[in-house]
């Protein structure tokens, strides 16, 4: 796993990568600590990077950065799924690629680093993983969520509002995964998004729809 950290106590990493379906000890308690490390570190990075933003604006930015989709994406980049310890059922159902499992394992890994070294070292790991994402934040896009921006863009062009439909819904209540379609109707634009909640999937689909709308009608022209 390309974490850029060497564990003095490998058993801590093993526990961080052990899903409850595999047995005990697992990573659920580690995840609790790792979530706090992650939220503080990203909050501090945003606080330093954007000194003029309000508390509410900073909170929205943080929510966009520490959500399940982003964490799962980082975990995939680290090839975290290759090292997960899963029960037979999760292995058969592809749990090593499930965003909720990957996101939880990543948070648990932050905790494992703090237990192996200290908070400062865990913070360094988080900072390295999130530095580029924070450096490339576009505040003009972050001010409003994608669904709101899409609605406003369509209204400005006197076009009908989008319709969202659930295409697929899998997983247990605490680990659900949604695939949603965004249909722009008269424009014949249909996009899809996926996420650990219906809202997250809709936001992703709306973001793609915005890009296609802008490509079709550059500079806000209908």
ABEGO torsion letter per residue (X at the ends): XBAGBBBABAAAAAAAABBAAAEOBBAAAAAAAAAAAAAAAAAAAAAAABAABBAAAAAAAAAAAABAAAAAAAAAAAGAAAABBBBAAAAAAGAAABAAAAAAAAAAAAAAAAAABBAAAAAAAAAAAAAAAAAABBAAAAABBAAAAAAAAAAAAGBBBBBBBBABBBEBAAABBBBBBBBAEAAGBBBBBBBABAAAAAAAAAAAAAAAAAAABBGGBX
